[in-house]
Amino acid sequence: MSTAISTQIAIEKALTSKISEVNFNNLPFGQVTTDHMFVCDYKDGKWQQPKVMPYQNISLDPSSRIFHYGQSVFEGMKAYKDADDQIWLFRPLENQKRINISSKRLVIPEFPENYFMEGLKTLLQIESEWIPKTEGSSLYIRPFVFATGNGFHASPADEYKFIIACSPSGSYFSGKVKVLIEEKYARSANGGVGFAKAGGNYAGQFYPTQLAKEKGYQQVIWTDDNTHEYIEEAGAMNVFVRIGDTLLTCPTSDRILDGITRKSILEIAKDEGIKVEVRKISVKEIIEASNNGTLKEMFGAGTAAVVSPISGFGFRDKDYELPEIENSYASRFKKRITDIQYNRAEDKFGWRYLV
Ligand SMILES: *Cc1c(COP(=O)(O)O)cnc(C)c1O
């Protein structure tokens, strides 16, 4: 049954729900999907009628451009439920803007803000029961857009599909991670697509990450593609270093993704009076700080894990340990951010968004 609502999103409800099959006390990250998805197709030069429909397979022509030329970008965001069952998002307009920044770089047509926001809200209201309330759990939201247009010609497609899918999820990483500072492979290059959440960026990371895993590390710290002297990101997260009491992170560029968690941490640090330096950070400086005892923390920052503390790093066949810190910056930032996300604390920044 299809009904049109005022935002002109057609809604087709699933006849049955999978929710009773899901164990909400043991949720792997991003594995289980909900009953519905938001879908909007681009053809004849415009975005067509958006709809919420039962989550299902999609059928594509084998010559669809997505399979051959990788025109595909995505976002990652979360919905949280508070003690009163209100649903919250965290800075969703930043994701909305960023998917279009990514799309533009891959010649994918931009998706209108009202379609994105109304689609998201409508879907979340329908999937409300799927938003977990257990500590650290949330509904992971994956907006993505990809080329569906047919033909083996290496040029941008003329048809696209925009989808929002959701997955109730537990916490992303359990415990601290040991990372390898990478000197051979690069995640991104000057003039490339590193700043975009483009699918291919992640495919390119899998092989070097697999090599790092074989050596006993869980993640890679990427260095700049040119000199490999400066650290840039930690896996698919922005990276922070604490030397003494100063918090360091590198500036964003066309090689580095402009993370919303990174931006939020920088504002919280400023609010807490923590000394912050946004500048290039050399591997040499980190190793010197480790050797003289001033290297206190390193952590990744991203929506999935919020902050992911690093326990130690490897560089040129040598391992360096990070100390155990009481009241670490990582734990403070994580608490400040999650307290805002779950509506447990005042939100002086205006980041929380009621669905
Ligand atoms: C998504 C992502 C991040 C983190 O961005 P958030 O907006 O904080 O989730 C950082 N680096 C890369 C490469 C990413 O894909």
The ligand as an SDF file (V2000), in Angstrom:
LIG
                    3D

 15 15  0  0  0  0  0  0  0  0999 V2000
   34.1600    8.9290    8.0820 C   0  0  0  0  0  0  0  0  0  0  0  0
   35.6360    9.1680    8.1920 C   0  0  0  0  0  0  0  0  0  0  0  0
   36.2050    9.8820    9.2610 C   0  0  0  0  0  0  0  0  0  0  0  0
   35.4020   10.3520   10.4340 C   0  0  0  0  0  0  0  0  0  0  0  0
   34.4120   11.2560   10.1240 O   0  0  0  0  0  0  0  0  0  0  0  0
   33.2050   11.5010   11.1470 P   0  0  0  0  0  0  0  0  0  0  0  0
   32.4220   12.5670   10.4810 O   0  0  0  0  0  0  0  0  0  0  0  0
   33.8110   11.9400   12.4170 O   0  0  0  0  0  0  0  0  0  0  0  0
   32.4900   10.2110   11.2710 O   0  0  0  0  0  0  0  0  0  0  0  0
   37.5680   10.1390    9.2280 C   0  0  0  0  0  0  0  0  0  0  0  0
   38.3390    9.6820    8.2330 N   0  0  0  0  0  0  0  0  0  0  0  0
   37.8440    8.9700    7.2050 C   0  0  0  0  0  0  0  0  0  0  0  0
   38.7440    8.5210    6.1270 C   0  0  0  0  0  0  0  0  0  0  0  0
   36.4700    8.6900    7.1590 C   0  0  0  0  0  0  0  0  0  0  0  0
   35.9800    7.9670    6.1540 O   0  0  0  0  0  0  0  0  0  0  0  0
  1  2  1  0
  2  3  1  0
  2 14  2  0
  3  4  1  0
  3 10  2  0
  4  5  1  0
  5  6  1  0
  6  7  2  0
  6  8  1  0
  6  9  1  0
 10 11  1  0
 11 12  2  0
 12 13  1  0
 12 14  1  0
 14 15  1  0
M  END
$$$$
